[in-house]
């Protein structure tokens, strides 16, 4: 979830926040290594990462972009599953089901 939040909202962090967050969360370096790399304390790195997580979660609570993305992705998977069963489902029923799922996707957008 952290990766998705960062993918959607990471550009809204300051450059310094992004740099530290990417090193610790994306590149999996320790707080101590990050502290040395950025010239701040280990505690400072820890607090900055916590603050970034709160900021990213706050954006999501207001904008719900990740939530929408996950729902759309789930519906696309439903369509793919239906496509895999084309020979087993009547074409008319298949068309209706795909149309219904597509409508839900459009409502999300």
C-alpha positions in Angstrom: 0.0 0.0 0.0 2.9 2.4 0.8 4.1 1.9 -2.8 0.8 2.7 -4.3 0.3 5.8 -2.1 3.8 7.0 -3.1 3.1 6.3 -6.8 0.0 8.4 -6.7 1.0 11.2 -4.3 4.8 11.1 -4.0 5.2 14.1 -6.3 3.3 16.2 -3.7 6.1 15.6 -1.1 9.1 18.0 -1.0 12.2 16.9 -2.8 14.0 16.2 0.5 11.0 14.1 1.7 10.9 12.2 -1.6 14.6 11.5 -1.5 14.7 10.1 2.0 11.4 8.2 1.6 12.5 6.6 -1.6 15.8 5.5 -0.1 14.2 4.0 3.0 10.9 2.6 1.7 11.6 1.9 -2.0 15.3 1.0 -1.9 15.0 -0.6 1.6 18.1 1.1 3.2 18.2 1.3 7.0 17.5 4.5 8.9 21.1 4.6 10.0 22.3 4.4 6.3 19.8 7.1 5.3 20.9 9.3 8.3 24.5 9.1 7.2 23.6 9.7 3.5 21.4 12.8 4.2 23.4 14.2 7.2 20.5 13.9 9.7 19.9 11.8 12.7 18.5 8.3 12.6 15.6 9.6 14.6 15.1 12.4 12.1 14.9 9.8 9.3 12.4 7.8 11.3 10.2 10.9 12.0 10.4 12.0 8.3 9.3 8.6 7.0 6.4 8.6 9.5 5.4 12.1 8.5 5.5 11.2 4.8 3.3 8.2 5.5 0.8 10.4 7.3 0.9 13.0 4.5 0.4 10.3 1.8 -2.5 8.7 3.8 -4.0 12.1 4.3 -4.1 12.8 0.5 -5.7 9.4 0.0 -8.3 10.0 2.7 -9.3 13.2 0.8 -8.9 12.1 -2.9 -9.4 8.3 -2.8 -7.3 7.9 -6.0 -5.7 4.6 -4.9 -9.1 3.2 -3.7 -10.6 4.0 -7.1 -7.6 2.6 -8.9 -7.9 -0.7 -7.0 -11.6 -1.0 -7.8 -11.1 -0.3 -11.5 -8.2 -2.9 -11.6 -10.5 -5.4 -9.9 -13.2 -4.8 -12.5 -10.7 -5.2 -15.3 -9.7 -8.5 -13.9 -13.4 -9.5 -13.9 -13.6 -8.7 -17.6 -10.4 -10.7 -18.2 -11.9 -13.7 -16.4 -15.0 -13.4 -18.5 -12.9 -13.3 -21.6 -11.3 -16.5 -20.5 -14.7 -18.2 -20.4 -16.0 -16.9 -23.7 -16.8 -20.4 -25.0 -18.7 -21.3 -21.8 -21.0 -18.3 -21.7 -23.7 -17.3 -24.1 -22.5 -14.3 -26.2 -25.5 -12.2 -25.2 -25.0 -12.9 -21.5 -21.2 -12.2 -21.9 -22.0 -8.8 -23.6 -24.4 -7.8 -20.9 -21.9 -8.7 -18.1 -19.1 -6.9 -19.8 -21.3 -3.9 -20.4 -22.3 -3.9 -16.7 -18.7 -4.1 -15.5 -17.7 -1.4 -18.0 -20.4 0.9 -16.7 -19.1 0.5 -13.2 -15.6 1.4 -14.4 -16.9 4.5 -16.1 -18.7 5.5 -12.9 -15.4 5.3 -11.1 -13.7 7.7 -13.5 
